[in-house]
Amino acid sequence: MARISMFNSPLLLGFDHFERALDRVQKAQSDGYPPYNIEQTSDSGLRITLAVAGFTMDDLEIHLENNQLVVRGRQAEEDGRVYLHRGIAARQFQRTFVLAEGIQVDSAELDNGLLHIDLQRPLPETTVKTIPIKGARRKADTIDVDAEPAEAGE
């Protein structure tokens, strides 16, 4: 079965990377663990906060892979503990966020069971470029070979 693309318009040239990014988002884990927030901290700043109660810095990894921010958590098994009730999740997880081109990861901090990841979106510079048109000479550049040169003093 052929797949219909939303970017198949002839007016949308070079947007195939957006389609690939949307595919990555759809394939990302739809599991709701760990819960997270995304907030705007300034005009160009974003913060992702994940609730990772029970995880230490040694249990967490953050990687940037091809514009994907990947957060992994894996806790070591504790031998000898017997739980009568275990309500605090201790399972491993992987949470993936697809980042737009140019977004930079500034820092990550673990504070009271919350993992904060700060991002910056640099403001794009406006650029204007004139493209020269090649082809036949312009009329002002052409010389009429049949015309007699004007003599001095006329």
LUMTORKOL-527213 format. One record per atom (N, C-alpha, C): residue number from 1; residue in one letter; atom name; y, z, x. Coordinates in steps of 0.001 Angstrom, whole numbers, plus 500000, padded with zeros to 6 digits. Last residue first. Layout:
N
(node NUM,"a","CA",(Y,Z,X))
...
//
This chain:
154
(node 154,"e","N",(567276,465495,529687))
(node 154,"e","CA",(567321,464913,528344))
(node 154,"e","C",(567747,465908,527327))
(node 153,"g","N",(566960,466716,532132))
(node 153,"g","CA",(568281,466262,531748))
(node 153,"g","C",(568326,465628,530377))
(node 152,"a","N",(563738,465688,532983))
(node 152,"a","CA",(564806,466642,533177))
(node 152,"a","C",(566125,466003,532779))
(node 151,"e","N",(561588,464435,530418))
(node 151,"e","CA",(562268,464305,531704))
(node 151,"e","C",(563424,465282,531762))
(node 150,"a","N",(558493,465488,529078))
(node 150,"a","CA",(559957,465390,528906))
(node 150,"a","C",(560593,465335,530285))
(node 149,"p","N",(555592,463482,529152))
(node 149,"p","CA",(556316,464678,529599))
(node 149,"p","C",(557808,464467,529468))
(node 148,"e","N",(554230,462162,526149))
(node 148,"e","CA",(554947,461897,527423))
(node 148,"e","C",(555634,463166,527854))
(node 147,"a","N",(551031,462866,524740))
(node 147,"a","CA",(552484,463087,524720))
(node 147,"a","C",(553049,462832,526109))
(node 146,"d","N",(548326,462728,524971))
(node 146,"d","CA",(549037,461492,524661))
(node 146,"d","C",(550551,461663,524733))
(node 145,"v","N",(547337,465262,525340))
(node 145,"v","CA",(547324,464356,526493))
(node 145,"v","C",(548086,463063,526240))
(node 144,"d","N",(548334,468306,524409))
(node 144,"d","CA",(548299,466967,523847))
(node 144,"d","C",(548410,465974,525008))
(node 143,"i","N",(546355,471126,524935))
(node 143,"i","CA",(547419,470269,525485))
(node 143,"i","C",(547244,468877,524890))
(node 142,"t","N",(545763,474355,523453))
(node 142,"t","CA",(545410,472953,523673))
(node 142,"t","C",(546616,472161,524154))
(node 141,"d","N",(546589,476881,522849))
(node 141,"d","CA",(546101,476653,524200))
(node 141,"d","C",(545790,475187,524483))
(node 140,"a","N",(547172,476899,520195))
(node 140,"a","CA",(548289,477111,521125))
(node 140,"a","C",(547871,476822,522557))
(node 139,"k","N",(544616,476682,519045))
(node 139,"k","CA",(545560,475567,518977))
(node 139,"k","C",(546697,475719,519979))
(node 138,"r","N",(541988,477970,521177))
(node 138,"r","CA",(542950,478136,520092))
(node 138,"r","C",(543941,476983,520140))
(node 137,"r","N",(538833,476493,521960))
(node 137,"r","CA",(540175,476977,522304))
(node 137,"r","C",(541043,477111,521068))
(node 136,"a","N",(535702,477721,520586))
(node 136,"a","CA",(536663,476653,520883))
(node 136,"a","C",(538028,477250,521174))
(node 135,"g","N",(534624,480927,521778))
(node 135,"g","CA",(534381,479680,521062))
(node 135,"g","C",(535389,478648,521495))
(node 134,"k","N",(534710,484448,521205))
(node 134,"k","CA",(534514,483302,522087))
(node 134,"k","C",(534270,482066,521234))
(node 133,"i","N",(536737,487127,520660))
(node 133,"i","CA",(535986,486073,519978))
(node 133,"i","C",(535909,484876,520917))
(node 132,"p","N",(536545,490536,521709))
(node 132,"p","CA",(537066,489178,521881))
(node 132,"p","C",(536144,488168,521208))
(node 131,"i","N",(537042,493382,519878))
(node 131,"i","CA",(535985,492503,520353))
(node 131,"i","C",(536565,491098,520502))
(node 130,"t","N",(538509,496431,520489))
(node 130,"t","CA",(538740,495065,520036))
(node 130,"t","C",(537693,494173,520682))
(node 129,"k","N",(537750,499618,519400))
(node 129,"k","CA",(537485,498617,520425))
(node 129,"k","C",(537718,497246,519810))
(node 128,"v","N",(538389,502962,519073))
(node 128,"v","CA",(538678,501648,518521))
(node 128,"v","C",(538511,500647,519652))
(node 127,"t","N",(537022,506100,518332))
(node 127,"t","CA",(537212,505032,519303))
(node 127,"t","C",(537452,503726,518568))
(node 126,"t","N",(537246,509474,517954))
(node 126,"t","CA",(537515,508207,517296))
(node 126,"t","C",(537787,507162,518368))
(node 125,"e","N",(534618,511655,518764))
(node 125,"e","CA",(535891,511074,519152))
(node 125,"e","C",(536049,509736,518445))
(node 124,"p","N",(533163,514201,516725))
(node 124,"p","CA",(533125,512858,517310))
(node 124,"p","C",(534528,512369,517648))
(node 123,"l","N",(532714,517528,517711))
(node 123,"l","CA",(533460,516614,516853))
(node 123,"l","C",(533477,515236,517499))
(node 122,"p","N",(529453,518887,518167))
(node 122,"p","CA",(530715,518417,518735))
(node 122,"p","C",(531395,517425,517790))
(node 121,"r","N",(528053,521491,516796))
(node 121,"r","CA",(528145,520075,516464))
(node 121,"r","C",(529471,519580,517016))
(node 120,"q","N",(525974,523995,518027))
(node 120,"q","CA",(527315,523409,518005))
(node 120,"q","C",(527201,521929,517690))
(node 119,"l","N",(524104,526905,517044))
(node 119,"l","CA",(524195,525476,517333))
(node 119,"l","C",(525660,525046,517289))
(node 118,"d","N",(522178,529780,517593))
(node 118,"d","CA",(523508,529205,517383))
(node 118,"d","C",(523545,527765,517882))
(node 117,"i","N",(519820,531636,516076))
(node 117,"i","CA",(519938,530471,516952))
(node 117,"i","C",(521260,529797,516617))
(node 116,"h","N",(518461,534812,515770))
(node 116,"h","CA",(519654,533994,515523))
(node 116,"h","C",(519692,532861,516548))
(node 115,"l","N",(515989,536541,514293))
(node 115,"l","CA",(516202,535620,515404))
(node 115,"l","C",(517354,534698,515031))
(node 114,"l","N",(515677,539879,513408))
(node 114,"l","CA",(516256,538584,513035))
(node 114,"l","C",(516488,537766,514292))
(node 113,"g","N",(514900,542364,514256))
(node 113,"g","CA",(513937,541563,513507))
(node 113,"g","C",(514460,540229,513023))
(node 112,"n","N",(517238,543216,515665))
(node 112,"n","CA",(516729,543945,514498))
(node 112,"n","C",(515810,543088,513622))
(node 111,"d","N",(517679,540232,517185))
(node 111,"d","CA",(518411,541452,516861))
(node 111,"d","C",(517854,542042,515568))
(node 110,"l","N",(517567,537809,519590))
(node 110,"l","CA",(516715,538580,518695))
(node 110,"l","C",(517380,539929,518457))
(node 109,"e","N",(519213,534742,520016))
(node 109,"e","CA",(519256,536194,520179))
(node 109,"e","C",(518354,536832,519138))
(node 108,"a","N",(520245,531814,521692))
(node 108,"a","CA",(519303,532440,520771))
(node 108,"a","C",(519287,533930,521071))
(node 107,"s","N",(522717,529155,521959))
(node 107,"s","CA",(522072,530399,522363))
(node 107,"s","C",(521072,530841,521302))
(node 106,"d","N",(523276,526348,521522))
(node 106,"d","CA",(524082,527196,522403))
(node 106,"d","C",(523331,528419,522895))
(node 105,"v","N",(522107,523203,521188))
(node 105,"v","CA",(521682,524586,520998))
(node 105,"v","C",(522443,525427,522015))
(node 104,"q","N",(523984,520567,519729))
(node 104,"q","CA",(523543,521286,520918))
(node 104,"q","C",(523159,522713,520546))
(node 103,"i","N",(523906,517401,518295))
(node 103,"i","CA",(523935,518848,518053))
(node 103,"i","C",(523306,519547,519243))
(node 102,"g","N",(523484,514702,518911))
(node 102,"g","CA",(524649,515377,519453))
(node 102,"g","C",(524709,516869,519209))
(node 101,"e","N",(521875,513772,515926))
(node 101,"e","CA",(522274,513391,517281))
(node 101,"e","C",(523497,514198,517701))
(node 100,"a","N",(520580,516580,514055))
(node 100,"a","CA",(521286,515302,514160))
(node 100,"a","C",(521620,515028,515620))
(node 99,"l","N",(517330,518056,514125))
(node 99,"l","CA",(518758,518119,514420))
(node 99,"l","C",(519345,516713,514494))
(node 98,"v","N",(514920,519493,512164))
(node 98,"v","CA",(515333,518214,512758))
(node 98,"v","C",(516849,518253,512895))
(node 97,"f","N",(513016,522305,512797))
(node 97,"f","CA",(514283,521844,512230))
(node 97,"f","C",(514653,520535,512930))
(node 96,"t","N",(510033,524076,512186))
(node 96,"t","CA",(510688,522934,512826))
(node 96,"t","C",(511940,522558,512054))
(node 95,"r","N",(508037,526795,512970))
(node 95,"r","CA",(509093,526317,512063))
(node 95,"r","C",(509860,525228,512819))
(node 94,"q","N",(504986,528252,513060))
(node 94,"q","CA",(505794,527228,513718))
(node 94,"q","C",(506769,526701,512672))
(node 93,"f","N",(503231,531348,513561))
(node 93,"f","CA",(503974,530383,512758))
(node 93,"f","C",(504609,529342,513676))
(node 92,"q","N",(500646,533820,513161))
(node 92,"q","CA",(501447,532911,513975))
(node 92,"q","C",(502147,531915,513057))
(node 91,"r","N",(500974,536938,511383))
(node 91,"r","CA",(500350,535641,511649))
(node 91,"r","C",(501248,534779,512525))
(node 90,"a","N",(501640,539323,510422))
(node 90,"a","CA",(501446,539244,511866))
(node 90,"a","C",(500799,537916,512226))
(node 89,"a","N",(503608,540859,507947))
(node 89,"a","CA",(502894,539669,508403))
(node 89,"a","C",(502814,539648,509919))
(node 88,"i","N",(503029,543915,506674))
(node 88,"i","CA",(503918,543203,507593))
(node 88,"i","C",(503120,542051,508187))
(node 87,"g","N",(501002,545092,505292))
(node 87,"g","CA",(501971,544306,504526))
(node 87,"g","C",(502955,543550,505395))
(node 86,"r","N",(498086,546371,505365))
(node 86,"r","CA",(498890,545587,506315))
(node 86,"r","C",(499794,544642,505529))
(node 85,"h","N",(496542,549455,505059))
(node 85,"h","CA",(497287,548399,504353))
(node 85,"h","C",(498122,547668,505391))
(node 84,"l","N",(495055,550603,506980))
(node 84,"l","CA",(494645,550847,505607))
(node 84,"l","C",(495335,549856,504679))
(node 83,"y","N",(494071,549382,510117))
(node 83,"y","CA",(495095,549375,509064))
(node 83,"y","C",(494456,549690,507721))
(node 82,"v","N",(493459,550497,513207))
(node 82,"v","CA",(492802,550329,511911))
(node 82,"v","C",(493872,550448,510844))
(node 81,"r","N",(493479,549338,516523))
(node 81,"r","CA",(494250,549795,515359))
(node 81,"r","C",(493487,549489,514088))
(node 80,"g","N",(491910,548244,518533))
(node 80,"g","CA",(491811,549679,518290))
(node 80,"g","C",(492618,550174,517099))
(node 79,"d","N",(494081,545711,519762))
(node 79,"d","CA",(492739,546284,519617))
(node 79,"d","C",(492830,547778,519312))
(node 78,"e","N",(496186,543474,518473))
(node 78,"e","CA",(496152,544844,518972))
(node 78,"e","C",(494782,545429,518699))
(node 77,"e","N",(496861,540162,519455))
(node 77,"e","CA",(496051,541074,518636))
(node 77,"e","C",(496014,542450,519293))
(node 76,"a","N",(500166,538996,519848))
(node 76,"a","CA",(498883,539350,520456))
(node 76,"a","C",(498155,540323,519530))
(node 75,"q","N",(501747,536554,517840))
(node 75,"q","CA",(501587,537952,518248))
(node 75,"q","C",(500204,538169,518835))
(node 74,"r","N",(503836,533922,517988))
(node 74,"r","CA",(502421,534251,518127))
(node 74,"r","C",(502326,535678,518636))
(node 73,"g","N",(505992,531422,516843))
(node 73,"g","CA",(505733,532846,516981))
(node 73,"g","C",(504249,533109,517022))
(node 72,"r","N",(508337,528868,517564))
(node 72,"r","CA",(506939,529303,517426))
(node 72,"r","C",(506851,530806,517621))
(node 71,"v","N",(510501,526409,516627))
(node 71,"v","CA",(510408,527851,516855))
(node 71,"v","C",(508965,528248,516568))
(node 70,"v","N",(512057,523504,517605))
(node 70,"v","CA",(510761,524066,517225))
(node 70,"v","C",(510747,525542,517612))
(node 69,"l","N",(514180,521052,516757))
(node 69,"l","CA",(514188,522429,517217))
(node 69,"l","C",(512911,523069,516691))
(node 68,"q","N",(514230,517779,517703))
(node 68,"q","CA",(513586,518731,516816))
(node 68,"q","C",(513641,520097,517473))
(node 67,"n","N",(515117,515914,519522))
(node 67,"n","CA",(516009,516286,518423))
(node 67,"n","C",(515327,517147,517354))
(node 66,"n","N",(512810,516124,521315))
(node 66,"n","CA",(513248,514894,520641))
(node 66,"n","C",(514052,515178,519380))
(node 65,"e","N",(512573,519446,521205))
(node 65,"e","CA",(511709,518299,521477))
(node 65,"e","C",(512182,517111,520658))
(node 64,"l","N",(513281,522505,522299))
(node 64,"l","CA",(513974,521350,521749))
(node 64,"l","C",(513183,520129,522172))
(node 63,"h","N",(511827,525656,521500))
(node 63,"h","CA",(511839,524415,522274))
(node 63,"h","C",(512659,523371,521533))
(node 62,"i","N",(511169,529017,521745))
(node 62,"i","CA",(512059,528033,521129))
(node 62,"i","C",(512093,526826,522055))
(node 61,"e","N",(508878,531614,521000))
(node 61,"e","CA",(509256,530485,521859))
(node 61,"e","C",(510163,529564,521065))
(node 60,"l","N",(507858,535058,520910))
(node 60,"l","CA",(508588,533925,520350))
(node 60,"l","C",(508893,532873,521410))
(node 59,"d","N",(506803,537290,522082))
(node 59,"d","CA",(505978,536631,521067))
(node 59,"d","C",(506601,535339,520558))
(node 58,"d","N",(508750,538337,523691))
(node 58,"d","CA",(507592,537729,524345))
(node 58,"d","C",(506698,536966,523369))
(node 57,"m","N",(510448,539465,521835))
(node 57,"m","CA",(510902,538275,522543))
(node 57,"m","C",(509736,537562,523231))
(node 56,"t","N",(508249,540353,519063))
(node 56,"t","CA",(509106,540672,520199))
(node 56,"t","C",(509546,539368,520855))
(node 55,"f","N",(507912,540780,515560))
(node 55,"f","CA",(507772,539918,516735))
(node 55,"f","C",(508728,540389,517826))
(node 54,"g","N",(508596,542391,513433))
(node 54,"g","CA",(507361,542691,514138))
(node 54,"g","C",(507120,541822,515363))
(node 53,"a","N",(510312,539909,511616))
(node 53,"a","CA",(510005,541330,511780))
(node 53,"a","C",(508649,541505,512450))
(node 52,"v","N",(511923,537560,511576))
(node 52,"v","CA",(510695,537632,512373))
(node 52,"v","C",(510335,539092,512660))
(node 51,"a","N",(513778,535458,509841))
(node 51,"a","CA",(513312,536835,509717))
(node 51,"a","C",(511950,536933,510389))
(node 50,"l","N",(516169,533411,511447))
(node 50,"l","CA",(514799,533553,510957))
(node 50,"l","C",(514435,535031,510919))
(node 49,"t","N",(519047,531604,511151))
(node 49,"t","CA",(518536,532962,511280))
(node 49,"t","C",(517160,533015,510642))
(node 48,"i","N",(521161,529328,512642))
(node 48,"i","CA",(519877,529467,511948))
(node 48,"i","C",(519398,530885,512208))
(node 47,"r","N",(524455,528345,512436))
(node 47,"r","CA",(523544,529402,512874))
(node 47,"r","C",(522311,529375,511986))
(node 46,"l","N",(526991,526147,513696))
(node 46,"l","CA",(525938,526469,512734))
(node 46,"l","C",(525082,527591,513310))
(node 45,"g","N",(530305,524910,514178))
(node 45,"g","CA",(529219,525823,514527))
(node 45,"g","C",(528270,526080,513378))
(node 44,"s","N",(532605,523558,513611))
(node 44,"s","CA",(531578,522816,514341))
(node 44,"s","C",(530370,523681,514689))
(node 43,"d","N",(534024,525385,512071))
(node 43,"d","CA",(534087,523965,511717))
(node 43,"d","C",(532982,523161,512395))
(node 42,"s","N",(531600,528086,511925))
(node 42,"s","CA",(532929,527549,512211))
(node 42,"s","C",(532920,526080,511805))
(node 41,"t","N",(529186,528721,510817))
(node 41,"t","CA",(529947,529800,511427))
(node 41,"t","C",(531363,529385,511799))
(node 40,"q","N",(527105,528152,508178))
(node 40,"q","CA",(528157,527528,508975))
(node 40,"q","C",(529053,528638,509489))
(node 39,"e","N",(523608,528941,508196))
(node 39,"e","CA",(524994,529188,507800))
(node 39,"e","C",(525953,528448,508717))
(node 38,"i","N",(520468,529234,506957))
(node 38,"i","CA",(521308,528365,507786))
(node 38,"i","C",(522724,528564,507284))
(node 37,"n","N",(517695,531471,507075))
(node 37,"n","CA",(519005,531098,506539))
(node 37,"n","C",(519639,530105,507495))
(node 36,"y","N",(514167,531875,506333))
(node 36,"y","CA",(515308,531610,507222))
(node 36,"y","C",(516564,531318,506413))
(node 35,"p","N",(510856,533303,506482))
(node 35,"p","CA",(512051,532895,505746))
(node 35,"p","C",(513232,532736,506711))
(node 34,"p","N",(508269,531844,508554))
(node 34,"p","CA",(509110,532966,508129))
(node 34,"p","C",(510316,532463,507337))
(node 33,"y","N",(507006,530635,505532))
(node 33,"y","CA",(507036,531740,506493))
(node 33,"y","C",(507394,531216,507859))
(node 32,"g","N",(506496,528735,503621))
(node 32,"g","CA",(507737,529485,503514))
(node 32,"g","C",(507878,530615,504512))
(node 31,"d","N",(505325,525522,504580))
(node 31,"d","CA",(505058,526946,504417))
(node 31,"d","C",(506381,527716,504408))
(node 30,"s","N",(505556,522950,505200))
(node 30,"s","CA",(506259,523374,503994))
(node 30,"s","C",(506015,524844,503684))
(node 29,"q","N",(506062,521564,508345))
(node 29,"q","CA",(505332,522550,507567))
(node 29,"q","C",(506161,523010,506368))
(node 28,"a","N",(507004,518142,508332))
(node 28,"a","CA",(507168,519527,508804))
(node 28,"a","C",(506474,520470,507829))
(node 27,"k","N",(506952,515725,507142))
(node 27,"k","CA",(505706,516180,507749))
(node 27,"k","C",(505783,517625,508219))
(node 26,"q","N",(509600,515450,506352))
(node 26,"q","CA",(508564,515516,505329))
(node 26,"q","C",(507248,516052,505882))
(node 25,"v","N",(510826,515317,508854))
(node 25,"v","CA",(511143,516435,507963))
(node 25,"v","C",(510061,516582,506907))
(node 24,"r","N",(509805,512913,509826))
(node 24,"r","CA",(509479,514160,510528))
(node 24,"r","C",(509746,515367,509646))
(node 23,"d","N",(510994,511138,508000))
(node 23,"d","CA",(509535,511260,508046))
(node 23,"d","C",(509114,512552,508729))
(node 22,"l","N",(513652,511444,508738))
(node 22,"l","CA",(513226,511881,507404))
(node 22,"l","C",(511706,512016,507333))
(node 21,"a","N",(513536,510276,511285))
(node 21,"a","CA",(513880,511695,511155))
(node 21,"a","C",(513459,512229,509783))
(node 20,"r","N",(512972,507623,510607))
(node 20,"r","CA",(511982,508389,511369))
(node 20,"r","C",(512257,509888,511269))
(node 19,"e","N",(515376,507036,509318))
(node 19,"e","CA",(514136,506991,508566))
(node 19,"e","C",(513036,507769,509286))
(node 18,"f","N",(517106,507202,511441))
(node 18,"f","CA",(517257,508142,510325))
(node 18,"f","C",(515976,508195,509501))
(node 17,"h","N",(516290,505062,512999))
(node 17,"h","CA",(516043,506408,513524))
(node 17,"h","C",(516253,507467,512439))
(node 16,"d","N",(517191,502861,511576))
(node 16,"d","CA",(515766,503154,511526))
(node 16,"d","C",(515447,504534,512079))
(node 15,"f","N",(519718,501885,511511))
(node 15,"f","CA",(519517,503213,510930))
(node 15,"f","C",(518037,503585,510854))
(node 14,"g","N",(520467,499324,512288))
(node 14,"g","CA",(520276,500342,513313))
(node 14,"g","C",(520068,501737,512767))
(node 13,"l","N",(522350,498428,509476))
(node 13,"l","CA",(521730,497988,510713))
(node 13,"l","C",(521623,499150,511695))
(node 12,"l","N",(522685,498015,506433))
(node 12,"l","CA",(522397,499231,507196))
(node 12,"l","C",(521625,498844,508458))
(node 11,"l","N",(522801,495635,505141))
(node 11,"l","CA",(524077,496217,505557))
(node 11,"l","C",(523898,497487,506375))
(node 10,"p","N",(520322,494970,504236))
(node 10,"p","CA",(520825,494236,505401))
(node 10,"p","C",(522165,494779,505901))
(node 9,"s","N",(518334,497825,503446))
(node 9,"s","CA",(519482,496993,503119))
(node 9,"s","C",(519941,496250,504371))
(node 8,"n","N",(516354,499656,503922))
(node 8,"n","CA",(516025,498255,504101))
(node 8,"n","C",(517167,497320,503712))
(node 7,"f","N",(516211,502416,503751))
(node 7,"f","CA",(517136,501851,504722))
(node 7,"f","C",(516882,500361,504937))
(node 6,"m","N",(514223,503261,502172))
(node 6,"m","CA",(515561,503351,501591))
(node 6,"m","C",(516617,502740,502512))
(node 5,"s","N",(511255,501328,501999))
(node 5,"s","CA",(512217,502090,502789))
(node 5,"s","C",(513552,502132,502081))
(node 4,"i","N",(508067,501514,500725))
(node 4,"i","CA",(509421,501034,500477))
(node 4,"i","C",(510394,501940,501212))
(node 3,"r","N",(504989,500567,502083))
(node 3,"r","CA",(505945,501647,501885))
(node 3,"r","C",(507338,501056,501718))
(node 2,"a","N",(502145,499089,500644))
(node 2,"a","CA",(503362,498974,501451))
(node 2,"a","C",(504329,500090,501078))
(node 1,"m","N",(498828,500000,500852))
(node 1,"m","CA",(500000,500000,500000))
(node 1,"m","C",(501242,500000,500902))
//
